[in-house]
Amino acid sequence: MASKTAIPSAAPAPSVCGRRFFISGVELRLETDSDEALTAGTTLLEHFGLERGPVSTVEGPPVQLRVTRRPPSPPSPEAEVVARHFNLVVRSAGDVLFIDDGRAAVRIDLAAGDAVLHTAAWPTGPAAGRPYLIVVYTLLTLLRRRGLVPLHAAAVERAGEGVLMVAPSGSGKSTLSLVLLQDGWNVVSDDSVLLHLDAFGHVSARGLRRDLFLRTPEDDFPELVDLWTSSPELDRGKRRLVIERRFPDRVTRTCDPSCILFPEIKDAATSRLVPCPTDEVLFRLLDHSTIADLEPGAARSHIGVLGALTRQTRAFVLEAARDLLDDPGSLDRLLAPAMARRTTAGGAT
């Protein structure tokens, strides 16, 4: 009797772990092929202000981020290099973006709102290096396809009027936010905001990460020393203040920007506001919205949102001196004239 040839059984498909998140009316679905990756991904997405819901309003279809340990397929032959950012290489082929750094890679289908991240180990924070950046840029790219333009800025609000503080890391955005928080303002976002342009040409700012992160908060805010916690895998040595624990009901999800500050730390006795020329404001905003570099096809709409924001706000360079910390209320008083008059997309009011 002829012997039968054994037919190898197919390898079992990896199990899929999933979770739903919500941010600014957008639902994001995270799928991973391990519980470990799901846990790490949840920590990272919640760090950026995404919530597990449910929420009352979701605008449009969900976006999806899938994480797998399988090696990525090579980009399609027609994909062209369109940008390089840090050590990331961005290739584009129609509505598909490919981003890689040699260790991790992501394929983003812009039309479908779907991204697949290929990485041997889930990037748990900035200490993990460049894979962390891939996750950040993937998230922001997916959100931009839902009409949310990212800007590297902190945001505070009072009585519906918002102030955006736009500056690189280490320029005092979080410190200034905490100073204003103690003066009665509400926090919208600590380090990044999502700008949304409505049908009437008006821009609102929606929060991403809300908790505050400072490197040495005990030096400037000793009264809060017992409230700071550490999360070194996410905040690069900074300490974290969970706003809602110390200031209940002082977090808001959105604001109507009427003033933009470009803070600069100065060795001076007194802080001051210097009006920023209108023709400089847009270029300063572009410097802090570099995600546009990764998707050149969206640059026009991206610049349009920043232009509308420029028209509806007053902008100042804040020359920040030590008096803002030593004299409680000084920043609030300094801002009062700037908040007294606001502009809209149609002109002054």
N, C-alpha and C positions, 0 to 999 in steps of 0.2 A: 504494500500500500504506500502510495506516495506520501511523503511527509508534508505537513502543512507549514507554510512560511508564516512565522509570527508577524503580525502587523503591529508596529509600535503604537501605543496609545498616544493620543494628542496630549501635549502638555496642558495642565489645567490653567485656565485663564485666571489671571490675578484677580483677587477679590477687589471690589470697588467700595471705597468708603466716601461718603458724601456729606455735605453740610451746606445750608443756605445762609447767606449773609445779606445785609441791606445797608445801603449808604445813599443818602440824598435822593430817595425815590427809585433807586436802581437795585435790582436783585442780582447778586452774584452767587453762582453755584460752584462750590469747590469740590472736586473729585480727586481722590488719591488712590494709590494701590497699596497703602499700608496705614495702619492705625497711627504709627509714629509720625508719618508725614501729615496725617490729618490733624493731629494734636499740634504739631509745630506750625502748620499752616493757619490753624485757628488762632494761635497766639500772635502770629505776625499780622493777620488781617484785623484782629481786634485792636492791636497796637495802632493801626492806622485809622481807627474809629469806626470800622464796620461792626454792625450789630447782628446778632443772630435772630432778631425779630421775635414775633411777627411785627410788621408795621402796617399802618392804616392805608397808605397810598404807595403804589408801585407804578412807575411810569414806563410803559413799553415792555418789551420782552427781556428776559434775564440775559446776563452775560455769564460766560462759563470759563473757569480755569481748571484744567486737568493737569495733574502732576504724575509723571511716570518715571520709573527708573530705566525704562527701555532706552537704548541709544536712539538719537534722532535720525530721521531720514535727511539726506542732504537737500539743500534748497533746490528748487527747480532751476533748470539751466538758464532760464530767462531772467532770473533774479539778479538785480544789479545792486551794488553797494551804494547806498544813498546817504549814509551818515556813519560817523564814528564818534563815540561818546565815552570818555574814559577809555576802558579797554573793551567796550562793547562794539561789535560790528553789526550794522543794520543793513539788511538786504530787502529789497522790495520787488514783488512780482504781482502787478495788478492790485487786488485787494488783500494780498497776503504779505505780512512782514515776517522776516526771519531775523532774530537777534541771538547772537552767541558770543561767548568770550573764551571758547576753547575748552571750558569745563562743563558748562550748562548751555542749553539752547532752548529757545521758545519759538513756536510757530503761531502767529496771530492771524486769524481770519477776520479781517476788519468788517466785512459785510455781515458775517454770521454772529459777530460778537463772541468768538470762541478762541481760546488760547490753550495750547498744549506745551507744558514745560517739561523738558527732559533733563533730569539731573540725578546723579547717583545718590546724593544726600540733600534733603530739603534744607535750603538756606535759612537758618534760624535767626539771623540778625546781621548787623553791619560787620561784626567780627568774622562772619563767614566770607566776607569779601564780595566779589563781583556777582555771584549768583543772587545775592540779596538785591542788588540793583536791577537785575532782570525781573524779579518779582515786582519791584516798585514800578518800573517802567511799563510792565505788562498791565498792571492794575490801572495805572493812569491812562494808558492808551485805550483800554476797554471803556473806561468811564468817559473819556473824551468822545468816543463814538456814540455816547448817549447824551451829548451836549454839555458836558461838564469839563471846563478847561482848567487845568491845574496851575497854581501859582505858589511859589515859595514865599509864604507870608503868614504871619500871625494875624488874627482878627479878634477884635473886641467890639462890644456893642452896648449902647445904652439908649433906651427909649426908641428903639428901632434904627438909630443912626449908627453906622459902622465905621470903624477905623481899621485900615489894613496897614500893617507894618511889614514892609518888603525889604529884605536884606539877606545877605549870606549868613550861614551858620556862624555863631560867635559874635554877632553884632548886637545882641541884647534884646531880641524880640521877646523871648520868654520872660526875661526880667521886667521889661516894660509892661507886658501883659499882666504880670502879678502885681506890679505897682498899681495899675488901673483897676484890677480886680479888688484890691483893698480899698480903693476909692469909690466903689459902688458900681463899676462896670461889670458886664457879663462877658464870659469867654465864649468865642465861637470856635476857634481853632488855634493850636499852638504853633504849628510849623508850616502847614500847607492848607490852602483853601481850594475849593472847586468853584469856579465862576460859571454862572448860568445866565445867558442872554435870552430875555423873553421876547415875545412877538412885538412888543412896543419899543424895543431897543434899549431896555433897561437891564442892568447887570446886578444880580444878587450874588452874595458870597456864602457858600455852604461849607460847613466844617468838615474836616477830616479828623486828625488826632486832636483831642480836646485837653487831655491832661498836660501839665506843664513839666518840662525837663530842664534842669539847671545843673551845672557842673559842681559848684560849691555854694549851695543855697544858704548854708548855715552862716556864711560871712555877711550876707546882705539881709537875710530874713531870719534872724535868730529866734524870733517868736514862733516860727513854724518848724523848728528843727526836728521835732518829734513826729512830724507828719510825712516826711519824705521817705520813700522806699527806693530800693535798687533793683534794676533789671538789666544786668550787664550784657545779656545776650541781645538786647534791643537798643539800648540808648547810649552805647559807646562811653561808658563811665559816668554818665550824668545820673542825677537822682530825680525821682518822679514824685510829683504831687498830684494825687487823684483829687481833682477839683471838687467833685460832689461830696467828698468826705468832709472837707473843711468849709466849703461854701455851698451848702445845699441850695438848689434852685438858682444857681448862678451860671448855668451852662445853657446856651441857646444854640439851635441848629443852623440858623441862618441870620444874615444881616443885610442891610441896605447900605452899601459903602458910600460915604459922603466925603471921606478924607483918606488920603494915602500919605504915610510917613515912610521916609527912607532914613532909618536911624544910622548915625555914625557916632561912635564913642570918641569923645573929645577930652583932652586934658585941660579943662577950663573950670572956672568957678561956677558959672551959670549956664544952664541949657538955653537954647533958643531954637525957634522955628525959622527956617529960611525958605521962602517960596521957591518951588522948583519950576523952572521954565517949562511951559507946555510942550515945547518941541523935544524936551529931554525925557519927559515922563514915559512915553511909549517905549523908548529905547531902554530905559531902566527896567521897565516891566518885562521886556523881552529877555533881558539878562537873567531874570529869575523865573523864566518859564521855558527852560531849555528842552522840555519834552517835545516841543515843536520840531526840534532838530531830527527826532527819530521818525517822524512821519511827515516828510515834506509836502505830501499831497494835501494835508490839512492845514498848512501854514496860513493860507488866506483867511479861512474862517477863524483860526486861532488869533491872528492879528486883529480881525474884526471885533472880537470880544474884548481884547485889551484896549482897542481904540475906543469902544463904547464906554469902558470903565474910565478911561482918561477924561472923556468929555463930561461925565457926570460927577466927577470928584474934584476937590482941590488937593494939590500935592505939595508937600514940604520936605525938605531935608531937616531931620531932627538932629541937631548937634547936642548929643546927650552927655551931660556932665554929672558930677557926683551929687549935685543938689537934688536930682530926681529921687535918690534913695534917702538922703539926709533930711529932706523937707517934705513930709507927707502932704499930699495934695498938690504939689508943685506941678506935676505933669498934667493933672486934671485942669488946673488953672491955665497952664500954657496952651492947652488944646481948646479952651473955651472960645476964643475968637475964631479959630479955624472951623469950629462946628457951628458957628452962628449963621453962616451963609453957606448954602450948598448949591451946586449946579446940577442940572439934569441933562439928559441927552438933547433936549430941545433948547437949552439955554439957561440963564440964571433965574433963580426964583428968590 
